[in-house]
Amino acid sequence: MTYYQNITFEKIEVIAYFKELEIQIMKFRWKNTVYKVSKIPNQWKIKDGEDSKTHFSVICEKENIIAELCYHHKDFKWELIQWDNL
């Protein structure tokens, strides 16, 4: 289990594609830096009232970080939940 050191809950921009109900994240922008996602080792869905959210653990090897991203299905927004250095 990974324990993140930096909890943030900040809105981010994401480049992803949707294929047969699966979301594949390519890149995300946070604080004017673009992070290329090299691996998505885990994802899980949480029901939150009328909204449902999909959380992703992502690894960005080039930028040397691991992060948890959240996609809000109701309003199509993305959020960086937490991150840490690899």
PDB file of N, CA, C and O in Angstrom:
ATOM      1  N   MET A   1       0.837  -1.168   0.000  1.00  0.00           N
ATOM      2  CA  MET A   1       0.000   0.000   0.000  1.00  0.00           C
ATOM      3  C   MET A   1       0.891   1.243   0.000  1.00  0.00           C
ATOM      4  O   MET A   1       1.903   1.295   0.699  1.00  0.00           O
ATOM      5  N   THR A   2       0.502   2.233  -0.789  1.00  0.00           N
ATOM      6  CA  THR A   2       1.250   3.476  -0.880  1.00  0.00           C
ATOM      7  C   THR A   2       0.650   4.510   0.051  1.00  0.00           C
ATOM      8  O   THR A   2      -0.568   4.675   0.109  1.00  0.00           O
ATOM      9  N   TYR A   3       1.502   5.200   0.772  1.00  0.00           N
ATOM     10  CA  TYR A   3       1.055   6.298   1.616  1.00  0.00           C
ATOM     11  C   TYR A   3       1.574   7.589   1.013  1.00  0.00           C
ATOM     12  O   TYR A   3       2.784   7.791   0.909  1.00  0.00           O
ATOM     13  N   TYR A   4       0.669   8.455   0.619  1.00  0.00           N
ATOM     14  CA  TYR A   4       1.027   9.714   0.004  1.00  0.00           C
ATOM     15  C   TYR A   4       1.374  10.728   1.084  1.00  0.00           C
ATOM     16  O   TYR A   4       0.810  10.700   2.178  1.00  0.00           O
ATOM     17  N   GLN A   5       2.289  11.608   0.776  1.00  0.00           N
ATOM     18  CA  GLN A   5       2.714  12.638   1.719  1.00  0.00           C
ATOM     19  C   GLN A   5       2.033  13.982   1.479  1.00  0.00           C
ATOM     20  O   GLN A   5       2.006  14.834   2.367  1.00  0.00           O
ATOM     21  N   ASN A   6       1.485  14.172   0.284  1.00  0.00           N
ATOM     22  CA  ASN A   6       0.968  15.481  -0.096  1.00  0.00           C
ATOM     23  C   ASN A   6      -0.487  15.379  -0.531  1.00  0.00           C
ATOM     24  O   ASN A   6      -0.777  14.872  -1.614  1.00  0.00           O
ATOM     25  N   ILE A   7      -1.391  15.850   0.293  1.00  0.00           N
ATOM     26  CA  ILE A   7      -2.821  15.825  -0.018  1.00  0.00           C
ATOM     27  C   ILE A   7      -3.210  17.221  -0.491  1.00  0.00           C
ATOM     28  O   ILE A   7      -2.872  18.213   0.154  1.00  0.00           O
ATOM     29  N   THR A   8      -3.929  17.303  -1.631  1.00  0.00           N
ATOM     30  CA  THR A   8      -4.135  18.598  -2.241  1.00  0.00           C
ATOM     31  C   THR A   8      -5.574  18.922  -2.640  1.00  0.00           C
ATOM     32  O   THR A   8      -6.008  20.051  -2.413  1.00  0.00           O
ATOM     33  N   PHE A   9      -6.332  18.001  -3.216  1.00  0.00           N
ATOM     34  CA  PHE A   9      -7.707  18.228  -3.686  1.00  0.00           C
ATOM     35  C   PHE A   9      -7.801  19.458  -4.600  1.00  0.00           C
ATOM     36  O   PHE A   9      -8.592  20.367  -4.345  1.00  0.00           O
ATOM     37  N   GLU A  10      -6.989  19.480  -5.666  1.00  0.00           N
ATOM     38  CA  GLU A  10      -6.979  20.608  -6.599  1.00  0.00           C
ATOM     39  C   GLU A  10      -7.517  20.192  -7.956  1.00  0.00           C
ATOM     40  O   GLU A  10      -7.302  19.064  -8.400  1.00  0.00           O
ATOM     41  N   LYS A  11      -8.218  21.111  -8.613  1.00  0.00           N
ATOM     42  CA  LYS A  11      -8.722  20.854  -9.959  1.00  0.00           C
ATOM     43  C   LYS A  11      -7.545  20.781 -10.922  1.00  0.00           C
ATOM     44  O   LYS A  11      -6.576  21.530 -10.799  1.00  0.00           O
ATOM     45  N   ILE A  12      -7.646  19.857 -11.892  1.00  0.00           N
ATOM     46  CA  ILE A  12      -6.599  19.680 -12.893  1.00  0.00           C
ATOM     47  C   ILE A  12      -7.242  19.507 -14.266  1.00  0.00           C
ATOM     48  O   ILE A  12      -8.443  19.260 -14.375  1.00  0.00           O
ATOM     49  N   GLU A  13      -6.423  19.640 -15.313  1.00  0.00           N
ATOM     50  CA  GLU A  13      -6.850  19.351 -16.676  1.00  0.00           C
ATOM     51  C   GLU A  13      -6.259  18.005 -17.055  1.00  0.00           C
ATOM     52  O   GLU A  13      -5.112  17.709 -16.721  1.00  0.00           O
ATOM     53  N   VAL A  14      -7.048  17.181 -17.759  1.00  0.00           N
ATOM     54  CA  VAL A  14      -6.607  15.830 -18.106  1.00  0.00           C
ATOM     55  C   VAL A  14      -6.847  15.571 -19.582  1.00  0.00           C
ATOM     56  O   VAL A  14      -7.875  15.958 -20.137  1.00  0.00           O
ATOM     57  N   ILE A  15      -5.878  14.905 -20.213  1.00  0.00           N
ATOM     58  CA  ILE A  15      -6.070  14.369 -21.556  1.00  0.00           C
ATOM     59  C   ILE A  15      -6.235  12.870 -21.382  1.00  0.00           C
ATOM     60  O   ILE A  15      -5.338  12.179 -20.900  1.00  0.00           O
ATOM     61  N   ALA A  16      -7.410  12.378 -21.787  1.00  0.00           N
ATOM     62  CA  ALA A  16      -7.725  10.958 -21.648  1.00  0.00           C
ATOM     63  C   ALA A  16      -8.591  10.539 -22.822  1.00  0.00           C
ATOM     64  O   ALA A  16      -9.188  11.373 -23.503  1.00  0.00           O
ATOM     65  N   TYR A  17      -8.650   9.248 -23.045  1.00  0.00           N
ATOM     66  CA  TYR A  17      -9.607   8.754 -24.022  1.00  0.00           C
ATOM     67  C   TYR A  17     -10.473   7.684 -23.371  1.00  0.00           C
ATOM     68  O   TYR A  17     -10.059   6.990 -22.443  1.00  0.00           O
ATOM     69  N   PHE A  18     -11.666   7.582 -23.886  1.00  0.00           N
ATOM     70  CA  PHE A  18     -12.653   6.653 -23.355  1.00  0.00           C
ATOM     71  C   PHE A  18     -12.859   5.559 -24.398  1.00  0.00           C
ATOM     72  O   PHE A  18     -13.167   5.845 -25.555  1.00  0.00           O
ATOM     73  N   LYS A  19     -12.687   4.308 -23.985  1.00  0.00           N
ATOM     74  CA  LYS A  19     -12.859   3.184 -24.896  1.00  0.00           C
ATOM     75  C   LYS A  19     -13.658   2.103 -24.184  1.00  0.00           C
ATOM     76  O   LYS A  19     -13.205   1.526 -23.196  1.00  0.00           O
ATOM     77  N   GLU A  20     -14.857   1.836 -24.701  1.00  0.00           N
ATOM     78  CA  GLU A  20     -15.719   0.784 -24.155  1.00  0.00           C
ATOM     79  C   GLU A  20     -15.850   0.883 -22.634  1.00  0.00           C
ATOM     80  O   GLU A  20     -15.591  -0.080 -21.912  1.00  0.00           O
ATOM     81  N   LEU A  21     -16.256   2.061 -22.164  1.00  0.00           N
ATOM     82  CA  LEU A  21     -16.496   2.361 -20.749  1.00  0.00           C
ATOM     83  C   LEU A  21     -15.240   2.372 -19.892  1.00  0.00           C
ATOM     84  O   LEU A  21     -15.342   2.419 -18.666  1.00  0.00           O
ATOM     85  N   GLU A  22     -14.068   2.330 -20.495  1.00  0.00           N
ATOM     86  CA  GLU A  22     -12.811   2.446 -19.743  1.00  0.00           C
ATOM     87  C   GLU A  22     -12.178   3.797 -20.026  1.00  0.00           C
ATOM     88  O   GLU A  22     -12.234   4.302 -21.147  1.00  0.00           O
ATOM     89  N   ILE A  23     -11.580   4.371 -19.006  1.00  0.00           N
ATOM     90  CA  ILE A  23     -10.892   5.657 -19.140  1.00  0.00           C
ATOM     91  C   ILE A  23      -9.390   5.394 -19.123  1.00  0.00           C
ATOM     92  O   ILE A  23      -8.865   4.789 -18.188  1.00  0.00           O
ATOM     93  N   GLN A  24      -8.707   5.853 -20.165  1.00  0.00           N
ATOM     94  CA  GLN A  24      -7.259   5.752 -20.238  1.00  0.00           C
ATOM     95  C   GLN A  24      -6.667   7.161 -20.155  1.00  0.00           C
ATOM     96  O   GLN A  24      -6.876   7.977 -21.052  1.00  0.00           O
ATOM     97  N   ILE A  25      -5.943   7.438 -19.099  1.00  0.00           N
ATOM     98  CA  ILE A  25      -5.366   8.770 -18.895  1.00  0.00           C
ATOM     99  C   ILE A  25      -4.005   8.830 -19.576  1.00  0.00           C
ATOM    100  O   ILE A  25      -3.152   7.967 -19.371  1.00  0.00           O
ATOM    101  N   MET A  26      -3.821   9.855 -20.383  1.00  0.00           N
ATOM    102  CA  MET A  26      -2.553  10.048 -21.089  1.00  0.00           C
ATOM    103  C   MET A  26      -1.655  11.042 -20.338  1.00  0.00           C
ATOM    104  O   MET A  26      -0.492  10.756 -20.053  1.00  0.00           O
ATOM    105  N   LYS A  27      -2.227  12.226 -20.023  1.00  0.00           N
ATOM    106  CA  LYS A  27      -1.466  13.301 -19.384  1.00  0.00           C
ATOM    107  C   LYS A  27      -2.402  14.108 -18.505  1.00  0.00           C
ATOM    108  O   LYS A  27      -3.622  14.073 -18.668  1.00  0.00           O
ATOM    109  N   PHE A  28      -1.807  14.839 -17.568  1.00  0.00           N
ATOM    110  CA  PHE A  28      -2.579  15.822 -16.828  1.00  0.00           C
ATOM    111  C   PHE A  28      -1.719  17.044 -16.560  1.00  0.00           C
ATOM    112  O   PHE A  28      -0.494  16.959 -16.470  1.00  0.00           O
ATOM    113  N   ARG A  29      -2.396  18.198 -16.433  1.00  0.00           N
ATOM    114  CA  ARG A  29      -1.700  19.460 -16.153  1.00  0.00           C
ATOM    115  C   ARG A  29      -2.086  19.921 -14.758  1.00  0.00           C
ATOM    116  O   ARG A  29      -3.263  19.993 -14.405  1.00  0.00           O
ATOM    117  N   TRP A  30      -1.053  20.233 -13.973  1.00  0.00           N
ATOM    118  CA  TRP A  30      -1.242  20.727 -12.615  1.00  0.00           C
ATOM    119  C   TRP A  30      -0.190  21.790 -12.355  1.00  0.00           C
ATOM    120  O   TRP A  30       1.005  21.545 -12.522  1.00  0.00           O
ATOM    121  N   LYS A  31      -0.633  22.966 -11.948  1.00  0.00           N
ATOM    122  CA  LYS A  31       0.259  24.098 -11.673  1.00  0.00           C
ATOM    123  C   LYS A  31       1.207  24.370 -12.848  1.00  0.00           C
ATOM    124  O   LYS A  31       2.414  24.522 -12.664  1.00  0.00           O
ATOM    125  N   ASN A  32       0.636  24.426 -14.055  1.00  0.00           N
ATOM    126  CA  ASN A  32       1.368  24.740 -15.287  1.00  0.00           C
ATOM    127  C   ASN A  32       2.457  23.740 -15.654  1.00  0.00           C
ATOM    128  O   ASN A  32       3.344  24.062 -16.444  1.00  0.00           O
ATOM    129  N   THR A  33       2.408  22.546 -15.103  1.00  0.00           N
ATOM    130  CA  THR A  33       3.318  21.474 -15.485  1.00  0.00           C
ATOM    131  C   THR A  33       2.491  20.323 -16.035  1.00  0.00           C
ATOM    132  O   THR A  33       1.457  19.965 -15.472  1.00  0.00           O
ATOM    133  N   VAL A  34       2.955  19.744 -17.146  1.00  0.00           N
ATOM    134  CA  VAL A  34       2.278  18.599 -17.744  1.00  0.00           C
ATOM    135  C   VAL A  34       2.988  17.332 -17.298  1.00  0.00           C
ATOM    136  O   VAL A  34       4.210  17.219 -17.400  1.00  0.00           O
ATOM    137  N   TYR A  35       2.201  16.376 -16.798  1.00  0.00           N
ATOM    138  CA  TYR A  35       2.713  15.094 -16.319  1.00  0.00           C
ATOM    139  C   TYR A  35       2.232  14.000 -17.260  1.00  0.00           C
ATOM    140  O   TYR A  35       1.030  13.852 -17.476  1.00  0.00           O
ATOM    141  N   LYS A  36       3.155  13.237 -17.817  1.00  0.00           N
ATOM    142  CA  LYS A  36       2.803  12.135 -18.709  1.00  0.00           C
ATOM    143  C   LYS A  36       2.617  10.872 -17.874  1.00  0.00           C
ATOM    144  O   LYS A  36       3.518  10.465 -17.140  1.00  0.00           O
ATOM    145  N   VAL A  37       1.452  10.260 -17.991  1.00  0.00           N
ATOM    146  CA  VAL A  37       1.140   9.058 -17.218  1.00  0.00           C
ATOM    147  C   VAL A  37       1.754   7.854 -17.921  1.00  0.00           C
ATOM    148  O   VAL A  37       1.454   7.586 -19.084  1.00  0.00           O
ATOM    149  N   SER A  38       2.616   7.130 -17.209  1.00  0.00           N
ATOM    150  CA  SER A  38       3.245   5.951 -17.786  1.00  0.00           C
ATOM    151  C   SER A  38       2.578   4.652 -17.347  1.00  0.00           C
ATOM    152  O   SER A  38       2.654   3.646 -18.051  1.00  0.00           O
ATOM    153  N   LYS A  39       1.917   4.669 -16.172  1.00  0.00           N
ATOM    154  CA  LYS A  39       1.225   3.474 -15.683  1.00  0.00           C
ATOM    155  C   LYS A  39       0.002   3.877 -14.874  1.00  0.00           C
ATOM    156  O   LYS A  39      -0.012   4.914 -14.210  1.00  0.00           O
ATOM    157  N   ILE A  40      -1.022   3.036 -14.942  1.00  0.00           N
ATOM    158  CA  ILE A  40      -2.214   3.182 -14.094  1.00  0.00           C
ATOM    159  C   ILE A  40      -2.367   1.850 -13.355  1.00  0.00           C
ATOM    160  O   ILE A  40      -3.086   0.963 -13.816  1.00  0.00           O
ATOM    161  N   PRO A  41      -1.695   1.709 -12.214  1.00  0.00           N
ATOM    162  CA  PRO A  41      -1.715   0.412 -11.526  1.00  0.00           C
ATOM    163  C   PRO A  41      -3.034   0.059 -10.849  1.00  0.00           C
ATOM    164  O   PRO A  41      -3.289  -1.112 -10.568  1.00  0.00           O
ATOM    165  N   ASN A  42      -3.878   1.061 -10.582  1.00  0.00           N
ATOM    166  CA  ASN A  42      -5.101   0.762  -9.850  1.00  0.00           C
ATOM    167  C   ASN A  42      -6.169   1.813 -10.145  1.00  0.00           C
ATOM    168  O   ASN A  42      -5.861   2.982 -10.381  1.00  0.00           O
ATOM    169  N   GLN A  43      -7.428   1.378 -10.127  1.00  0.00           N
ATOM    170  CA  GLN A  43      -8.553   2.309 -10.208  1.00  0.00           C
ATOM    171  C   GLN A  43      -9.734   1.709  -9.464  1.00  0.00           C
ATOM    172  O   GLN A  43      -9.872   0.490  -9.364  1.00  0.00           O
ATOM    173  N   TRP A  44     -10.590   2.597  -8.939  1.00  0.00           N
ATOM    174  CA  TRP A  44     -11.760   2.147  -8.192  1.00  0.00           C
ATOM    175  C   TRP A  44     -12.846   3.203  -8.304  1.00  0.00           C
ATOM    176  O   TRP A  44     -12.569   4.385  -8.508  1.00  0.00           O
ATOM    177  N   LYS A  45     -14.086   2.755  -8.166  1.00  0.00           N
ATOM    178  CA  LYS A  45     -15.249   3.637  -8.312  1.00  0.00           C
ATOM    179  C   LYS A  45     -15.932   3.788  -6.957  1.00  0.00           C
ATOM    180  O   LYS A  45     -16.058   2.827  -6.198  1.00  0.00           O
ATOM    181  N   ILE A  46     -16.371   5.020  -6.667  1.00  0.00           N
ATOM    182  CA  ILE A  46     -17.061   5.334  -5.415  1.00  0.00           C
ATOM    183  C   ILE A  46     -18.367   6.040  -5.755  1.00  0.00           C
ATOM    184  O   ILE A  46     -18.386   6.981  -6.548  1.00  0.00           O
ATOM    185  N   LYS A  47     -19.439   5.587  -5.158  1.00  0.00           N
ATOM    186  CA  LYS A  47     -20.741   6.251  -5.310  1.00  0.00           C
ATOM    187  C   LYS A  47     -20.839   7.323  -4.237  1.00  0.00           C
ATOM    188  O   LYS A  47     -20.617   7.049  -3.058  1.00  0.00           O
ATOM    189  N   ASP A  48     -21.177   8.562  -4.650  1.00  0.00           N
ATOM    190  CA  ASP A  48     -21.269   9.691  -3.724  1.00  0.00           C
ATOM    191  C   ASP A  48     -22.594  10.394  -3.962  1.00  0.00           C
ATOM    192  O   ASP A  48     -22.652  11.365  -4.716  1.00  0.00           O
ATOM    193  N   GLY A  49     -23.661   9.916  -3.329  1.00  0.00           N
ATOM    194  CA  GLY A  49     -24.989  10.470  -3.567  1.00  0.00           C
ATOM    195  C   GLY A  49     -25.400  10.192  -4.998  1.00  0.00           C
ATOM    196  O   GLY A  49     -25.422   9.040  -5.430  1.00  0.00           O
ATOM    197  N   GLU A  50     -25.727  11.247  -5.739  1.00  0.00           N
ATOM    198  CA  GLU A  50     -26.098  11.091  -7.143  1.00  0.00           C
ATOM    199  C   GLU A  50     -24.881  11.053  -8.060  1.00  0.00           C
ATOM    200  O   GLU A  50     -24.995  10.703  -9.235  1.00  0.00           O
ATOM    201  N   ASP A  51     -23.744  11.405  -7.537  1.00  0.00           N
ATOM    202  CA  ASP A  51     -22.511  11.413  -8.321  1.00  0.00           C
ATOM    203  C   ASP A  51     -21.795  10.086  -8.143  1.00  0.00           C
ATOM    204  O   ASP A  51     -21.933   9.416  -7.120  1.00  0.00           O
ATOM    205  N   SER A  52     -21.038   9.727  -9.147  1.00  0.00           N
ATOM    206  CA  SER A  52     -20.132   8.603  -8.993  1.00  0.00           C
ATOM    207  C   SER A  52     -18.760   9.100  -9.423  1.00  0.00           C
ATOM    208  O   SER A  52     -18.640   9.881 -10.367  1.00  0.00           O
ATOM    209  N   LYS A  53     -17.734   8.645  -8.728  1.00  0.00           N
ATOM    210  CA  LYS A  53     -16.379   9.110  -8.969  1.00  0.00           C
ATOM    211  C   LYS A  53     -15.482   7.906  -9.223  1.00  0.00           C
ATOM    212  O   LYS A  53     -15.601   6.874  -8.562  1.00  0.00           O
ATOM    213  N   THR A  54     -14.594   8.052 -10.177  1.00  0.00           N
ATOM    214  CA  THR A  54     -13.593   7.023 -10.417  1.00  0.00           C
ATOM    215  C   THR A  54     -12.244   7.586 -10.000  1.00  0.00           C
ATOM    216  O   THR A  54     -11.836   8.652 -10.460  1.00  0.00           O
ATOM    217  N   HIS A  55     -11.561   6.867  -9.134  1.00  0.00           N
ATOM    218  CA  HIS A  55     -10.227   7.250  -8.662  1.00  0.00           C
ATOM    219  C   HIS A  55      -9.193   6.400  -9.382  1.00  0.00           C
ATOM    220  O   HIS A  55      -9.420   5.225  -9.667  1.00  0.00           O
ATOM    221  N   PHE A  56      -8.059   7.013  -9.669  1.00  0.00           N
ATOM    222  CA  PHE A  56      -6.965   6.344 -10.366  1.00  0.00           C
ATOM    223  C   PHE A  56      -5.660   6.578  -9.615  1.00  0.00           C
ATOM    224  O   PHE A  56      -5.365   7.707  -9.223  1.00  0.00           O
ATOM    225  N   SER A  57      -4.893   5.540  -9.416  1.00  0.00           N
ATOM    226  CA  SER A  57      -3.493   5.696  -9.024  1.00  0.00           C
ATOM    227  C   SER A  57      -2.719   5.765 -10.325  1.00  0.00           C
ATOM    228  O   SER A  57      -2.849   4.883 -11.174  1.00  0.00           O
ATOM    229  N   VAL A  58      -1.918   6.801 -10.489  1.00  0.00           N
ATOM    230  CA  VAL A  58      -1.129   6.944 -11.718  1.00  0.00           C
ATOM    231  C   VAL A  58       0.338   7.145 -11.367  1.00  0.00           C
ATOM    232  O   VAL A  58       0.682   7.754 -10.355  1.00  0.00           O
ATOM    233  N   ILE A  59       1.182   6.619 -12.227  1.00  0.00           N
ATOM    234  CA  ILE A  59       2.628   6.795 -12.077  1.00  0.00           C
ATOM    235  C   ILE A  59       3.121   7.590 -13.276  1.00  0.00           C
ATOM    236  O   ILE A  59       2.819   7.268 -14.425  1.00  0.00           O
ATOM    237  N   CYS A  60       3.887   8.634 -12.981  1.00  0.00           N
ATOM    238  CA  CYS A  60       4.520   9.461 -14.014  1.00  0.00           C
ATOM    239  C   CYS A  60       6.025   9.291 -13.820  1.00  0.00           C
ATOM    240  O   CYS A  60       6.646  10.014 -13.041  1.00  0.00           O
ATOM    241  N   GLU A  61       6.598   8.332 -14.535  1.00  0.00           N
ATOM    242  CA  GLU A  61       8.006   7.983 -14.319  1.00  0.00           C
ATOM    243  C   GLU A  61       8.959   9.134 -14.639  1.00  0.00           C
ATOM    244  O   GLU A  61       9.895   9.394 -13.882  1.00  0.00           O
ATOM    245  N   LYS A  62       8.725   9.823 -15.754  1.00  0.00           N
ATOM    246  CA  LYS A  62       9.626  10.907 -16.160  1.00  0.00           C
ATOM    247  C   LYS A  62       9.669  12.031 -15.114  1.00  0.00           C
ATOM    248  O   LYS A  62      10.726  12.602 -14.847  1.00  0.00           O
ATOM    249  N   GLU A  63       8.497  12.338 -14.524  1.00  0.00           N
ATOM    250  CA  GLU A  63       8.414  13.398 -13.529  1.00  0.00           C
ATOM    251  C   GLU A  63       8.641  12.875 -12.106  1.00  0.00           C
ATOM    252  O   GLU A  63       8.674  13.646 -11.147  1.00  0.00           O
ATOM    253  N   ASN A  64       8.795  11.557 -11.988  1.00  0.00           N
ATOM    254  CA  ASN A  64       9.130  10.901 -10.719  1.00  0.00           C
ATOM    255  C   ASN A  64       8.072  11.097  -9.638  1.00  0.00           C
ATOM    256  O   ASN A  64       8.393  11.359  -8.479  1.00  0.00           O
ATOM    257  N   ILE A  65       6.773  10.965 -10.043  1.00  0.00           N
ATOM    258  CA  ILE A  65       5.710  11.085  -9.032  1.00  0.00           C
ATOM    259  C   ILE A  65       4.696   9.946  -9.178  1.00  0.00           C
ATOM    260  O   ILE A  65       4.567   9.330 -10.236  1.00  0.00           O
ATOM    261  N   ILE A  66       3.994   9.695  -8.097  1.00  0.00           N
ATOM    262  CA  ILE A  66       2.812   8.848  -8.075  1.00  0.00           C
ATOM    263  C   ILE A  66       1.686   9.741  -7.565  1.00  0.00           C
ATOM    264  O   ILE A  66       1.891  10.557  -6.667  1.00  0.00           O
ATOM    265  N   ALA A  67       0.489   9.580  -8.147  1.00  0.00           N
ATOM    266  CA  ALA A  67      -0.609  10.468  -7.777  1.00  0.00           C
ATOM    267  C   ALA A  67      -1.934   9.719  -7.783  1.00  0.00           C
ATOM    268  O   ALA A  67      -2.082   8.675  -8.417  1.00  0.00           O
ATOM    269  N   GLU A  68      -2.890  10.288  -7.056  1.00  0.00           N
ATOM    270  CA  GLU A  68      -4.257   9.799  -7.100  1.00  0.00           C
ATOM    271  C   GLU A  68      -5.105  10.876  -7.760  1.00  0.00           C
ATOM    272  O   GLU A  68      -5.188  12.002  -7.270  1.00  0.00           O
ATOM    273  N   LEU A  69      -5.740  10.518  -8.889  1.00  0.00           N
ATOM    274  CA  LEU A  69      -6.613  11.423  -9.615  1.00  0.00           C
ATOM    275  C   LEU A  69      -8.050  10.950  -9.447  1.00  0.00           C
ATOM    276  O   LEU A  69      -8.306   9.760  -9.267  1.00  0.00           O
ATOM    277  N   CYS A  70      -8.979  11.888  -9.508  1.00  0.00           N
ATOM    278  CA  CYS A  70     -10.396  11.548  -9.359  1.00  0.00           C
ATOM    279  C   CYS A  70     -11.188  12.188 -10.496  1.00  0.00           C
ATOM    280  O   CYS A  70     -11.044  13.377 -10.781  1.00  0.00           O
ATOM    281  N   TYR A  71     -12.029  11.372 -11.142  1.00  0.00           N
ATOM    282  CA  TYR A  71     -12.921  11.848 -12.199  1.00  0.00           C
ATOM    283  C   TYR A  71     -14.341  11.858 -11.667  1.00  0.00           C
ATOM    284  O   TYR A  71     -14.857  10.829 -11.230  1.00  0.00           O
ATOM    285  N   HIS A  72     -14.981  13.040 -11.706  1.00  0.00           N
ATOM    286  CA  HIS A  72     -16.361  13.205 -11.256  1.00  0.00           C
ATOM    287  C   HIS A  72     -17.277  13.015 -12.462  1.00  0.00           C
ATOM    288  O   HIS A  72     -17.303  13.860 -13.357  1.00  0.00           O
ATOM    289  N   HIS A  73     -18.027  11.918 -12.496  1.00  0.00           N
ATOM    290  CA  HIS A  73     -18.870  11.591 -13.640  1.00  0.00           C
ATOM    291  C   HIS A  73     -20.014  12.581 -13.833  1.00  0.00           C
ATOM    292  O   HIS A  73     -20.424  12.828 -14.967  1.00  0.00           O
ATOM    293  N   LYS A  74     -20.532  13.146 -12.759  1.00  0.00           N
ATOM    294  CA  LYS A  74     -21.688  14.046 -12.856  1.00  0.00           C
ATOM    295  C   LYS A  74     -21.363  15.336 -13.602  1.00  0.00           C
ATOM    296  O   LYS A  74     -22.146  15.781 -14.442  1.00  0.00           O
ATOM    297  N   ASP A  75     -20.216  15.939 -13.302  1.00  0.00           N
ATOM    298  CA  ASP A  75     -19.876  17.217 -13.939  1.00  0.00           C
ATOM    299  C   ASP A  75     -18.632  17.143 -14.831  1.00  0.00           C
ATOM    300  O   ASP A  75     -18.149  18.172 -15.302  1.00  0.00           O
ATOM    301  N   PHE A  76     -18.114  15.940 -15.064  1.00  0.00           N
ATOM    302  CA  PHE A  76     -16.985  15.707 -15.983  1.00  0.00           C
ATOM    303  C   PHE A  76     -15.719  16.457 -15.570  1.00  0.00           C
ATOM    304  O   PHE A  76     -14.945  16.873 -16.431  1.00  0.00           O
ATOM    305  N   LYS A  77     -15.500  16.633 -14.283  1.00  0.00           N
ATOM    306  CA  LYS A  77     -14.326  17.362 -13.796  1.00  0.00           C
ATOM    307  C   LYS A  77     -13.317  16.396 -13.196  1.00  0.00           C
ATOM    308  O   LYS A  77     -13.660  15.309 -12.728  1.00  0.00           O
ATOM    309  N   TRP A  78     -12.070  16.826 -13.224  1.00  0.00           N
ATOM    310  CA  TRP A  78     -10.956  16.051 -12.686  1.00  0.00           C
ATOM    311  C   TRP A  78     -10.350  16.772 -11.498  1.00  0.00           C
ATOM    312  O   TRP A  78     -10.384  17.999 -11.410  1.00  0.00           O
ATOM    313  N   GLU A  79      -9.796  15.987 -10.586  1.00  0.00           N
ATOM    314  CA  GLU A  79      -9.201  16.534  -9.367  1.00  0.00           C
ATOM    315  C   GLU A  79      -7.960  15.715  -9.006  1.00  0.00           C
ATOM    316  O   GLU A  79      -7.957  14.488  -9.106  1.00  0.00           O
ATOM    317  N   LEU A  80      -6.920  16.411  -8.589  1.00  0.00           N
ATOM    318  CA  LEU A  80      -5.741  15.754  -8.027  1.00  0.00           C
ATOM    319  C   LEU A  80      -5.990  15.628  -6.529  1.00  0.00           C
ATOM    320  O   LEU A  80      -6.094  16.634  -5.827  1.00  0.00           O
ATOM    321  N   ILE A  81      -6.086  14.401  -6.044  1.00  0.00           N
ATOM    322  CA  ILE A  81      -6.384  14.164  -4.636  1.00  0.00           C
ATOM    323  C   ILE A  81      -5.114  14.229  -3.799  1.00  0.00           C
ATOM    324  O   ILE A  81      -5.048  14.953  -2.806  1.00  0.00           O
ATOM    325  N   GLN A  82      -4.106  13.464  -4.210  1.00  0.00           N
ATOM    326  CA  GLN A  82      -2.856  13.430  -3.467  1.00  0.00           C
ATOM    327  C   GLN A  82      -1.730  12.962  -4.369  1.00  0.00           C
ATOM    328  O   GLN A  82      -1.969  12.364  -5.418  1.00  0.00           O
ATOM    329  N   TRP A  83      -0.503  13.236  -3.958  1.00  0.00           N
ATOM    330  CA  TRP A  83       0.660  12.844  -4.763  1.00  0.00           C
ATOM    331  C   TRP A  83       1.872  12.664  -3.850  1.00  0.00           C
ATOM    332  O   TRP A  83       1.882  13.091  -2.696  1.00  0.00           O
ATOM    333  N   ASP A  84       2.886  12.017  -4.410  1.00  0.00           N
ATOM    334  CA  ASP A  84       4.149  11.838  -3.692  1.00  0.00           C
ATOM    335  C   ASP A  84       5.241  11.538  -4.718  1.00  0.00           C
ATOM    336  O   ASP A  84       4.955  11.165  -5.855  1.00  0.00           O
ATOM    337  N   ASN A  85       6.478  11.704  -4.302  1.00  0.00           N
ATOM    338  CA  ASN A  85       7.605  11.338  -5.162  1.00  0.00           C
ATOM    339  C   ASN A  85       7.777   9.826  -5.150  1.00  0.00           C
ATOM    340  O   ASN A  85       7.485   9.160  -4.157  1.00  0.00           O
ATOM    341  N   LEU A  86       8.257   9.297  -6.274  1.00  0.00           N
ATOM    342  CA  LEU A  86       8.520   7.857  -6.338  1.00  0.00           C
ATOM    343  C   LEU A  86       9.754   7.495  -5.540  1.00  0.00           C
ATOM    344  O   LEU A  86      10.129   6.324  -5.479  1.00  0.00           O
TER     345      LEU A  86
END
